[in-house]
Amino acid sequence: MKTRSINQERAMQIILAPQISEKATLIAEKNNQYIFRVLPDAAKDEIKAAIEYLWKSQKIEVTKVQVSNVKGKEKRFGKFLGKRSNWKKAYVGIKKGQELSFSDLKQGDDK
């Protein structure tokens, strides 16, 4: 996968949040992959560039990116039927021996 150059503003917008769950923790330990919520229009190479940009102080190398579109569930709110919005999930694999530290992340830091 060839890395596309990405501007700083777009990199900050692509990654919405990390997914923290038992399944995500198990995947992180077993496969060295992290799960993120991303923008629905984000491409794999943009996600890779955004992760490498946001964690450039740790010199993180992304090996692969897999994406999955998650369909929103229909939920009942009292007597009304509603629907949660659809979202996109990205499984980001990083190089062996590296680890993402969410506490050391400094957004907008140009080094």
Summary of the structure (lengths in Angstrom):
residues: 111
radius of gyration: 15.5
end to end distance: 25.2
largest distance: 53.7
contacts: 280
relative contact order: 0.23
helix: 28%
strand: 32%
